Amino acid sequence: MTSQAGPSGSKAPNIAVFSSEVSTALETTQELQDNVHKLLHMFTEWNSHESEESLVRVKEKIKDIQSCQSKIEKISAAFPKFPETKPVALGNAGLISLDPGEDKSTVYQDILDAYSWVKKLNCDASNALKSLKRKYPEPEVFPFKTKKDDNMFLLKLLPVLQGQNPDVIISIGDKRVPCLKVIIKGILSAIIIFNGCYLDRVIVRSDSEDIKNDKCLDSWTPSKFIVFRKVTNNCQAALLKFYSPVHCSRAAKDFVKWLSSYKGLFTEHCEHCHKILKIETEEGYLLPPCWRDTLSYKPYHSTCR
C-alpha cells in the first residue's frame, strides 16, 4: 500500500489511497459473494441434457471466484501490520494503553519497563537477604533491641570505654536517648548517638558549647565554630569506617579510641606538611589538622591526607 513519510520520519499511510483500497476490497468481497451464490444456484438447476454447457459455465464461475479471492488477498497483504501486545496486569495503569495518543508517547512502555525492573530488583534483594542470613545468623545481624536493652548495652560498655581511654570523660548523655557523651577537657565535647546497639551518628562541639536546654540533650545543633563543624564531618566519615553490623561493642571501642586522639587538636603538627595551621576553606580560614588516620591516629589536614 502506498505510504508517505510522517513528521517524525516514520512512514504513515496515505488516507485517500487507504480509503480507496478498502472500498475496492469491500466491492470485491461482495462480487465474490455473488459469484459463490450463482455457482450454488447452477448446481441446484443442473440439467443433464445440457451437461457440457453447464460444466463450461461452472468452470467460468469458479475462475471468477478465484480471481476475486486473489484480488482480496493482494489488497489485504498491502494493509499495515500492527504489533501484537501482550496484556500485563498493571491495575489502573493499564488504561493508559487505551489512550488514542498512546502511540505518540512512551508512557505505557516506560511503566512496563519500570515494573519489570522493580520486580527483578525485589527478586535480587530476596536472594541477597537469603545469602546474608546464611553467612550471619539472624539473631546476631538483626537484634531488634528495646530501649531498655539499649540502655543496658551502654551501661555495660561505659566502664570498659572509660578504662581504655583514661584521658577523656565518658558518660551516658541522656537516659531517654541511647547516646554517649565524650569530653576532652579544654578541647571538645562529642555526642555519639546509637541506633539500638549500632553507631548511628556523631556531633562535635567545643566543651563550652555543651549546654542542656530544658534538661534535654541537644544532639542536633551544629557548632558555631568552623573547626568543630569540620571535625564533625570527619568523625561521621570515620564512624562509617568503624561501623560493624555484628561486633557492635568492638565498633564503639575502636571509634571512641580514635576520637580520643583529638586531645592534641590545637597543638599537634600535620604529619605531611608539618604545620599546625593551614588554609582549609575557600574563605581562607586557617584550621589545625582536623583529620586523624583510622589506623595510626596521626593528624593530617584535609588537603594533606
Buried (B, 14 or more C-beta within 10 A) or exposed (E): EEBEEEEEEEEEBBEEBBEEBEEEBEEBBEBBEEBBEBBEEBEEEEEEEEEEEBEEEBEEBEEBBEBBBEBBEEBEEBEEEEEEEEEEEBEEBBEBBEEEEEEEEEBBEEBBEEBEEEEEEEEEEEEEEEEEEEEEEEEEEEBEBEEEEBBEBBEEBBEBBBEEBEEBBBEBBBEEBBBBBBBBEEBBBBBBBBEBBBBEBBBBBBBEBBEEEEEEBBBEEEBEBBBBBBBBBBBBEBBEEBBEBEEBBEBBBBBBBBBBBBBBBEEBBBBBEEEBBBEBEEEEEEBBBBBBBBEEEBBBBBEBE
